[in-house]
Amino acid sequence: MKRMGTGVRTALTAVLAGTSMLAQAASLSGSFTADDYATVYLSTDLVADASEIISDKQTTWGGTQTFSGVALTPGQNYYLLVLARNVFSGPAMFVGDFALTGDGFRFSNGGQALLTNTTNWTVNESGFGAAGQTPVSLGTNASLQIWGARPAISGDAEAVWAYYADWANGYNGPAYFVTQITAVPEPAAFAMFAAGLGVLGTIARRRRV
């Protein structure tokens, strides 16, 4: 009995180790800007704190902000949270281009690349935990009339805000943007895990005999 229990544990350890070897370390990168300030958080919930900041744009306007190599814990779901702040009246926007590398994660669009758009993000003016609304698009990065195209960001990324914030309608205040990053099993890892369960099932049947 004891020897068989050790065998089961050894087989299970081998299965888990093999599954882990198949997975590649996953990380998040991105390029973004906002009019005016923007802070990007990677959080496991909708309550962002300073320890979860992965990039912080502190200039009122200017070039594109980038980050890379932000590690993701296997099996953990995340929220990508962006607090953008318009500090003057007049136009406001947030535009960005984000990517996942490695295995085991997908954006809310089902892929490993995500642009700012009106489909896969929500926004409100109260906080990350408030009910999300569909953002308003002020145009794609390739043809932004107010700001011009922002470098190092896809031309298809949409400049978005909580309302149509042009010269006439924009006002001082924040916009809280939310999208999700979901942990998903990789096919190869799942296949190995299933095969491992088959091995454990065989051991269990032999044990009953």
C-alpha positions in Angstrom: 0.0 0.0 0.0 2.7 2.4 1.0 4.8 1.6 -2.1 1.8 2.1 -4.3 1.0 5.4 -2.7 4.6 6.5 -3.4 4.2 5.4 -7.0 1.1 7.5 -7.4 2.7 10.5 -6.0 5.7 10.0 -8.2 3.6 9.7 -11.3 1.5 12.8 -10.4 4.7 14.8 -9.8 6.0 13.7 -13.2 2.8 14.8 -14.9 2.8 18.2 -13.3 6.4 18.7 -14.1 5.9 17.8 -17.7 3.0 20.1 -18.0 5.0 23.0 -16.6 7.9 22.3 -19.0 5.5 22.8 -21.9 4.4 26.2 -20.8 6.5 29.2 -21.6 6.7 32.1 -19.2 4.0 34.7 -20.1 4.4 38.5 -19.9 2.6 41.6 -20.9 3.9 44.6 -22.9 2.3 47.7 -24.2 2.6 51.1 -25.9 0.1 53.9 -25.0 -0.5 57.5 -24.4 -3.2 59.8 -23.1 -4.3 63.4 -23.0 -3.2 64.2 -20.4 -2.0 61.7 -17.7 -2.4 57.9 -17.5 -1.5 55.2 -15.0 -1.6 51.5 -16.0 -2.2 48.8 -13.4 -2.2 45.0 -13.6 -4.5 43.8 -10.9 -6.3 40.6 -9.9 -9.4 42.6 -9.0 -11.0 46.0 -9.6 -9.2 47.7 -6.7 -6.0 49.1 -7.9 -3.2 50.1 -5.6 0.3 51.5 -6.0 2.0 48.2 -5.8 0.2 47.1 -9.0 1.3 50.1 -11.2 3.2 48.9 -14.3 3.5 52.2 -16.1 2.8 55.8 -15.2 2.7 58.7 -17.7 3.3 61.8 -15.7 3.7 64.3 -18.6 0.7 66.4 -19.6 1.2 65.5 -23.3 4.0 64.1 -25.4 5.4 60.9 -26.8 4.3 57.3 -26.4 4.9 55.5 -23.1 6.1 51.8 -23.3 6.6 48.9 -20.9 7.5 45.3 -21.4 8.3 42.1 -19.5 5.6 42.3 -16.9 5.4 38.7 -15.7 2.0 36.9 -15.4 1.4 34.1 -12.9 0.2 30.9 -14.6 -3.5 30.2 -13.9 -4.2 33.7 -12.6 -6.8 35.9 -14.2 -6.0 39.6 -14.4 -7.6 43.0 -15.1 -5.7 45.6 -17.1 -6.7 48.9 -15.6 -6.0 52.3 -17.0 -6.7 55.6 -15.1 -6.5 58.4 -17.6 -6.9 62.0 -16.5 -7.7 65.1 -18.5 -6.4 68.0 -16.4 -7.6 70.9 -18.6 -10.8 71.6 -20.5 -10.8 70.6 -24.1 -9.9 67.3 -25.8 -9.1 64.1 -24.0 -8.3 60.5 -25.1 -6.5 57.2 -24.4 -4.9 55.2 -27.1 -2.9 52.0 -26.8 -1.5 48.8 -28.2 -0.9 45.8 -25.9 0.5 42.3 -26.3 1.0 39.0 -24.5 4.0 36.7 -25.0 4.3 33.1 -23.9 1.6 30.6 -23.1 -1.6 30.5 -21.1 -3.2 33.9 -21.4 -5.7 35.7 -23.7 -7.1 39.2 -23.9 -10.9 39.7 -23.8 -10.9 39.5 -27.6 -9.6 36.0 -27.5 -6.1 36.8 -28.8 -2.7 37.8 -27.6 -2.8 41.4 -29.0 -5.3 44.1 -28.0 -5.8 47.6 -29.2 -7.9 50.3 -27.6 -11.4 50.0 -29.0 -15.1 50.3 -28.2 -15.6 46.5 -28.0 -13.1 45.0 -25.6 -12.8 47.8 -23.0 -15.3 49.4 -20.6 -15.0 52.9 -19.1 -16.7 55.1 -16.5 -15.9 58.4 -14.7 -16.3 57.0 -11.1 -13.9 54.2 -10.5 -12.7 50.8 -11.7 -15.4 49.0 -9.7 -18.3 51.0 -11.0 -20.5 49.7 -13.8 -18.6 49.9 -17.1 -19.9 51.7 -20.2 -18.9 51.5 -23.8 -16.1 54.0 -24.6 -16.6 56.7 -27.2 -14.2 56.6 -30.2 -12.6 59.8 -31.4 -11.1 58.1 -34.4 -8.2 55.7 -35.2 -4.6 56.5 -34.4 -3.8 56.7 -38.1 -6.1 59.6 -38.7 -6.5 61.5 -35.4 -7.5 65.0 -36.3 -6.7 66.6 -33.0 -3.5 64.9 -31.9 -2.1 63.4 -35.1 -0.9 59.7 -35.2 0.9 58.6 -32.1 4.2 56.8 -32.8 4.8 53.1 -31.9 1.0 52.5 -31.6 -0.9 50.6 -34.3 -2.8 52.9 -36.7 -5.9 50.8 -36.1 -6.0 51.6 -32.3 -8.9 53.8 -31.5 -8.5 57.0 -29.3 -11.2 56.4 -26.7 -12.7 58.3 -23.8 -15.8 58.2 -21.5 -17.6 60.7 -23.8 -16.9 62.6 -27.0 -14.1 64.8 -25.6 -13.3 67.3 -28.4 -12.4 70.9 -28.1 -16.0 72.0 -27.4 -17.1 69.2 -25.1 -14.0 68.0 -23.1 -13.7 68.9 -19.4 -11.3 68.3 -16.5 -11.7 64.8 -15.0 -10.7 61.1 -15.0 -11.7 58.1 -17.1 -11.3 54.6 -15.7 -10.7 52.0 -18.5 -11.0 48.2 -17.8 -10.2 45.1 -19.9 -9.5 41.5 -18.8 -6.6 39.1 -19.3 -7.8 35.5 -18.8 -5.7 32.4 -18.0 -6.5 29.6 -20.4 -5.1 26.0 -20.7 -2.7 25.5 -23.6 -3.7 22.5 -25.9 -0.3 20.8 -25.5 -0.3 21.1 -21.7 -3.9 20.0 -21.5 -3.1 16.9 -23.7 -0.2 16.0 -21.4 -2.3 16.5 -18.3 -5.0 14.2 -19.8 -2.4 11.6 -20.6 -1.1 11.8 -17.1 -4.6 11.2 -15.7 -4.8 8.1 -17.8 -1.5 6.9 -16.3 -2.9 7.5 -12.8 -6.1 5.7 -13.7 -4.1 2.7 -14.8 -2.2 2.7 -11.5 -5.4 3.0 -9.6 -6.9 0.0 -11.4 -3.8 -2.1 -10.8 -4.0 -1.2 -7.1 -7.6 -2.4 -6.9 -6.6 -5.7 -8.5 
